């Protein structure tokens, strides 16, 4: 049995595993492309306003 036959057999036997693998491959492809976008959003003034709750001194009194 060659590699192509094994691949075809695996796709027929484990279709969910192949779909999951395809999603991971897509993620691996998109992550480098979208990473600068995420960095830009974190630096934007709007995100900094929305992200205010990450500062411990703002909710220190609520922790008990």
Backbone torsions as a table, in degrees:
resi	resn	phi	psi	omega
1	UNK	NA	127.5	-179.9
2	UNK	-90.3	176.6	-176.3
3	UNK	-63.0	-37.3	180.0
4	UNK	-64.4	-42.0	178.9
5	UNK	-64.5	-40.3	178.1
6	UNK	-63.5	-41.5	-179.9
7	UNK	-63.3	-44.0	179.1
8	UNK	-64.5	-42.1	178.4
9	UNK	-62.1	-44.6	179.7
10	UNK	-63.0	-38.9	179.7
11	UNK	-65.6	-37.2	179.0
12	UNK	-74.3	-36.8	-176.1
13	UNK	-81.3	-39.2	-174.9
14	UNK	-127.7	68.4	-176.9
15	UNK	-64.1	-33.3	-179.4
16	UNK	-65.6	-40.4	179.7
17	UNK	-62.7	-38.5	179.4
18	UNK	-68.8	-38.2	178.0
19	UNK	-65.2	-41.5	178.4
20	UNK	-63.1	-41.5	178.8
21	UNK	-62.2	-40.3	179.4
22	UNK	-63.9	-38.9	178.6
23	UNK	-65.2	-42.2	178.3
24	UNK	-63.7	-40.0	178.1
25	UNK	-63.5	-40.6	178.4
26	UNK	-64.1	-42.4	177.9
27	UNK	-62.3	-41.9	178.7
28	UNK	-63.8	-32.2	178.8
29	UNK	-74.8	-41.3	-174.3
30	UNK	-81.7	-30.1	-175.5
31	UNK	-53.3	-50.2	179.6
32	UNK	-63.6	-31.8	-179.1
33	UNK	-73.5	-35.9	-175.9
34	UNK	-90.9	-15.1	-177.8
35	UNK	-56.1	-47.2	178.1
36	UNK	-61.3	-32.7	177.8
37	UNK	-63.1	-45.1	178.5
38	UNK	-63.3	-39.7	178.6
39	UNK	-65.2	-38.9	178.1
40	UNK	-65.3	-38.6	179.3
41	UNK	-66.2	-40.6	-179.6
42	UNK	-64.4	-29.0	-178.6
43	UNK	-87.2	-11.1	-175.5
44	UNK	-72.2	148.2	179.7
45	UNK	-59.8	-34.5	-179.7
46	UNK	-64.9	-45.6	179.7
47	UNK	-63.6	-39.0	-179.8
48	UNK	-64.3	-35.1	176.4
49	UNK	-69.5	-41.2	-179.8
50	UNK	-72.1	-24.4	-173.9
51	UNK	-95.3	17.8	-174.5
52	UNK	-63.8	-27.1	-175.2
53	UNK	-70.2	-7.7	178.1
54	UNK	-80.0	-1.4	180.0
55	UNK	-93.8	113.0	-173.1
56	UNK	-56.9	-33.5	-176.5
57	UNK	-66.6	-19.3	-179.7
58	UNK	-76.1	-28.1	-179.1
59	UNK	-124.1	20.9	-178.4
60	UNK	-59.7	-41.4	-179.2
61	UNK	-67.1	-22.0	-178.7
62	UNK	-81.4	-13.7	-175.5
63	UNK	-79.9	-10.6	174.8
64	UNK	86.7	NA	NA
